[in-house]
């Protein structure tokens, strides 16, 4: 993922700026500076799904959970989600 994209990306929930908090190989996490939500990045695809969509789509929930669990361990990142 190109870091320049962070200048234009916004949180779909609150419109806050996103920052990179962890990247390991093809996985990463972006965090909203305003509301604190975390969004996974997988193979350069940034998953900016609103909360309501994540809850409705089973496959998206599974991918989110898998990425978050792996990066919590590899990056030693403490997440509220």
LUMTI-882992 format. One record per atom (N, C-alpha, C): atom name; chain; residue number from 1; x, y negated, z. Coordinates in pm, 1 decimal, m for minus. Layout:
  at  ch    i        xx        yy        zz
  CA   A  NUM         X         Y         Z
...
This chain:
  at  ch    i        xx        yy        zz
   N   A    1      84.1     117.8       0.0
  CA   A    1       0.0       0.0       0.0
   C   A    1      88.3    m123.7       0.0
   N   A    2      53.9    m219.1     m83.6
  CA   A    2     128.9    m344.1     m88.2
   C   A    2      84.4    m435.0      25.8
   N   A    3     182.6    m489.0      96.0
  CA   A    3     150.5    m575.8     210.5
   C   A    3      79.6    m704.0     167.9
   N   A    4      99.1    m747.1      43.8
  CA   A    4      34.7    m869.5      m3.7
   C   A    4    m117.6    m857.9      m4.1
   N   A    5    m168.3    m735.8     m12.6
  CA   A    5    m313.7    m716.1     m12.1
   C   A    5    m375.5    m757.1     121.3
   N   A    6    m295.9    m752.6     229.5
  CA   A    6    m348.0    m789.0     361.5
   C   A    6    m389.2    m935.4     368.8
   N   A    7    m338.6   m1017.7     278.5
  CA   A    7    m375.2   m1159.6     276.9
   C   A    7    m519.5   m1180.4     233.7
   N   A    8    m574.6   m1085.5     157.1
  CA   A    8    m711.0   m1103.0     106.5
   C   A    8    m813.2   m1008.1     167.8
   N   A    9    m767.2    m898.9     228.0
  CA   A    9    m861.2    m803.4     288.0
   C   A    9    m925.6    m859.8     413.8
   N   A   10   m1051.5    m825.3     433.9
  CA   A   10   m1124.1    m868.2     552.6
   C   A   10   m1202.4    m749.5     608.6
   N   A   11   m1223.6    m750.9     736.2
  CA   A   11   m1303.3    m649.2     803.7
   C   A   11   m1447.0    m656.2     751.2
   N   A   12   m1505.7    m541.6     710.7
  CA   A   12   m1643.5    m543.3     661.8
   C   A   12   m1746.2    m570.0     771.7
   N   A   13   m1707.0    m555.7     896.0
  CA   A   13   m1800.6    m578.1    1006.9
   C   A   13   m1805.9    m724.2    1049.8
   N   A   14   m1688.8    m789.7    1061.6
  CA   A   14   m1688.0    m925.2    1117.5
   C   A   14   m1616.7   m1028.2    1029.8
   N   A   15   m1548.8    m983.1     925.2
  CA   A   15   m1478.5   m1076.0     837.3
   C   A   15   m1339.4   m1115.6     884.7
   N   A   16   m1290.8   m1053.0     992.9
  CA   A   16   m1159.0   m1085.7    1046.4
   C   A   16   m1045.9   m1035.7     958.1
   N   A   17    m926.9   m1092.1     980.0
  CA   A   17    m807.2   m1050.2     906.6
   C   A   17    m759.2    m914.1     954.4
   N   A   18    m705.6    m835.6     862.2
  CA   A   18    m654.3    m703.0     894.8
   C   A   18    m502.3    m705.6     897.9
   N   A   19    m446.4    m625.7     987.8
  CA   A   19    m300.7    m612.5     993.5
   C   A   19    m265.4    m464.7    1001.8
   N   A   20    m146.4    m432.4     954.0
  CA   A   20     m97.8    m295.7     956.4
   C   A   20     m44.6    m264.3    1095.7
   N   A   21     m91.3    m153.7    1156.6
  CA   A   21     m40.4    m118.4    1289.0
   C   A   21      41.0       9.8    1287.2
   N   A   22      30.0      88.6    1179.2
  CA   A   22     104.6     214.4    1175.8
   C   A   22      99.3     273.5    1035.5
   N   A   23     212.8     321.1     987.0
  CA   A   23     216.8     395.0     860.6
   C   A   23     315.1     509.7     873.4
   N   A   24     272.5     628.9     837.2
  CA   A   24     356.7     748.6     836.1
   C   A   24     326.3     821.3     705.9
   N   A   25     426.5     830.4     620.1
  CA   A   25     411.5     894.9     489.5
   C   A   25     294.2     835.1     414.0
   N   A   26     191.2     913.9     387.0
  CA   A   26      78.5     865.4     307.3
   C   A   26     m41.9     823.2     392.0
   N   A   27     m23.1     813.6     523.6
  CA   A   27    m132.0     773.3     613.3
   C   A   27     m98.6     642.8     682.8
   N   A   28    m201.5     564.4     710.1
  CA   A   28    m178.4     440.5     782.5
   C   A   28    m304.4     392.6     850.8
   N   A   29    m287.6     288.6     930.4
  CA   A   29    m400.2     226.6    1000.0
   C   A   29    m392.5      75.2     984.4
   N   A   30    m507.1      15.6     959.0
  CA   A   30    m520.2    m129.4     958.7
   C   A   30    m614.5    m165.0    1072.5
   N   A   31    m584.3    m273.1    1141.3
  CA   A   31    m667.2    m314.1    1255.0
   C   A   31    m714.1    m456.9    1234.8
   N   A   32    m840.2    m480.5    1267.7
  CA   A   32    m897.2    m614.8    1258.7
   C   A   32    m850.6    m697.4    1378.4
   N   A   33    m798.8    m815.2    1350.1
  CA   A   33    m751.2    m903.1    1455.2
   C   A   33    m864.1    m970.3    1532.8
   N   A   34    m984.9    m966.3    1479.1
  CA   A   34   m1098.1   m1032.8    1543.6
   C   A   34   m1179.9    m936.2    1631.1
   N   A   35   m1224.0    m823.9    1573.8
  CA   A   35   m1310.9    m733.0    1649.4
   C   A   35   m1238.6    m607.1    1697.5
   N   A   36   m1119.3    m580.6    1646.1
  CA   A   36   m1041.2    m466.7    1691.4
   C   A   36   m1070.8    m334.4    1624.1
   N   A   37   m1162.7    m333.3    1528.6
  CA   A   37   m1191.4    m208.6    1458.3
   C   A   37   m1067.4    m161.0    1383.1
   N   A   38   m1056.7     m29.6    1366.9
  CA   A   38    m942.5      31.1    1299.4
   C   A   38    m991.4     100.7    1173.2
   N   A   39    m915.5      81.2    1064.6
  CA   A   39    m949.9     141.0     936.0
   C   A   39    m832.8     223.4     884.3
   N   A   40    m858.8     350.6     848.6
  CA   A   40    m752.1     436.6     796.8
   C   A   40    m715.7     402.3     652.6
   N   A   41    m591.9     436.3     617.6
  CA   A   41    m543.1     428.6     479.9
   C   A   41    m490.4     568.6     448.1
   N   A   42    m536.8     624.8     337.7
  CA   A   42    m493.7     759.3     298.1
   C   A   42    m454.3     756.7     150.8
   N   A   43    m326.9     785.9     123.7
  CA   A   43    m274.7     784.9     m13.1
   C   A   43    m304.5     652.4     m83.6
   N   A   44    m277.3     542.3     m14.1
  CA   A   44    m297.0     405.4     m62.8
   C   A   44    m443.1     367.3     m84.5
   N   A   45    m534.9     446.8     m35.0
  CA   A   45    m677.0     411.2     m41.9
   C   A   45    m718.3     360.2      94.8
   N   A   46    m758.3     234.8      98.9
  CA   A   46    m798.1     170.8     223.8
   C   A   46    m947.2     196.4     244.7
   N   A   47    m980.9     260.2     355.8
  CA   A   47   m1118.7     301.0     382.2
   C   A   47   m1190.7     196.3     467.1
   N   A   48   m1241.0      95.2     401.4
  CA   A   48   m1309.1     m14.0     470.6
   C   A   48   m1459.7      10.5     476.0
   N   A   49   m1496.7     120.5     536.1
  CA   A   49   m1638.4     152.0     550.5
   C   A   49   m1695.0      84.0     674.4
   N   A   50   m1813.1      20.9     662.4
  CA   A   50   m1879.3     m32.9     781.2
   C   A   50   m1917.2      80.9     876.3
   N   A   51   m1930.1      49.5    1004.1
  CA   A   51   m1962.6     151.1    1105.5
   C   A   51   m2085.4     233.4    1069.2
   N   A   52   m2191.2     168.4    1022.4
  CA   A   52   m2315.0     240.5     992.2
   C   A   52   m2294.3     343.4     881.6
   N   A   53   m2208.5     315.5     785.5
  CA   A   53   m2182.7     409.3     677.8
   C   A   53   m2101.1     529.2     727.0
   N   A   54   m2006.5     505.0     815.0
  CA   A   54   m1925.8     613.2     870.9
   C   A   54   m2014.3     712.3     944.4
   N   A   55   m2109.2     661.4    1019.1
  CA   A   55   m2199.0     748.2    1095.1
   C   A   55   m2289.0     831.0    1004.6
   N   A   56   m2321.8     780.1     887.3
  CA   A   56   m2413.6     850.1     797.0
   C   A   56   m2345.2     954.6     710.2
   N   A   57   m2218.7     936.2     681.2
  CA   A   57   m2150.7    1025.1     587.3
   C   A   57   m2057.9    1118.5     663.0
   N   A   58   m2094.3    1244.7     671.8
  CA   A   58   m2020.1    1344.5     748.0
   C   A   58   m1874.6    1354.5     703.7
   N   A   59   m1849.2    1360.2     573.8
  CA   A   59   m1712.4    1375.9     524.0
   C   A   59   m1624.2    1257.1     561.5
   N   A   60   m1679.1    1138.7     560.0
  CA   A   60   m1602.4    1020.0     597.4
   C   A   60   m1565.5    1025.9     744.9
   N   A   61   m1657.0    1070.2     830.1
  CA   A   61   m1628.3    1084.5     973.3
   C   A   61   m1513.6    1182.0     996.4
   N   A   62   m1514.4    1293.1     923.7
  CA   A   62   m1410.1    1394.6     939.6
   C   A   62   m1274.0    1338.2     897.9
   N   A   63   m1268.1    1269.3     784.9
  CA   A   63   m1142.3    1210.1     737.3
   C   A   63   m1092.0    1106.1     837.2
   N   A   64   m1180.1    1017.0     883.5
  CA   A   64   m1140.8     914.8     980.3
   C   A   64   m1082.2     979.2    1105.7
   N   A   65   m1152.0    1077.9    1158.8
  CA   A   65   m1108.3    1141.8    1282.4
   C   A   65    m972.2    1209.2    1264.4
   N   A   66    m953.8    1277.8    1153.5
  CA   A   66    m827.9    1346.7    1126.1
   C   A   66    m711.9    1248.8    1116.8
   N   A   67    m729.6    1141.6    1042.2
  CA   A   67    m623.3    1041.2    1026.4
   C   A   67    m591.6     974.5    1159.2
   N   A   68    m692.7     934.5    1232.9
  CA   A   68    m670.2     867.4    1360.9
   C   A   68    m596.8     957.4    1459.3
   N   A   69    m636.7    1082.8    1468.1
  CA   A   69    m571.4    1174.6    1561.8
   C   A   69    m424.3    1196.8    1524.9
   N   A   70    m396.9    1213.6    1396.8
  CA   A   70    m258.6    1236.1    1352.9
   C   A   70    m170.8    1114.4    1381.6
   N   A   71    m222.5     995.8    1353.3
  CA   A   71    m141.2     876.1    1371.5
   C   A   71    m127.3     835.9    1518.1
   N   A   72    m224.0     869.8    1600.5
  CA   A   72    m209.8     844.2    1744.0
   C   A   72     m86.3     915.9    1796.6
   N   A   73     m66.2    1037.3    1750.1
  CA   A   73      46.6    1117.4    1795.3
   C   A   73     176.5    1068.7    1730.4
   N   A   74     178.7    1054.7    1597.9
  CA   A   74     301.8    1022.2    1526.3
   C   A   74     351.1     880.7    1552.9
   N   A   75     261.5     787.4    1573.9
  CA   A   75     302.4     648.3    1595.8
   C   A   75     295.7     606.7    1741.4
   N   A   76     248.5     698.5    1825.7
  CA   A   76     231.8     666.4    1967.5
   C   A   76     146.7     541.5    1983.5
   N   A   77      33.0     540.0    1912.2
  CA   A   77     m58.2     426.9    1913.3
   C   A   77    m178.0     460.7    1999.7
   N   A   78    m213.8     370.3    2088.9
  CA   A   78    m332.5     389.8    2172.6
   C   A   78    m447.6     316.9    2105.3
   N   A   79    m554.0     392.3    2074.7
  CA   A   79    m670.1     335.0    2007.6
   C   A   79    m793.4     354.3    2094.0
   N   A   80    m883.7     257.6    2086.6
  CA   A   80   m1008.1     265.7    2164.6
   C   A   80   m1109.6     356.6    2098.1
   N   A   81   m1096.6     378.0    1968.0
  CA   A   81   m1196.7     455.9    1894.3
   C   A   81   m1175.7     602.5    1911.8
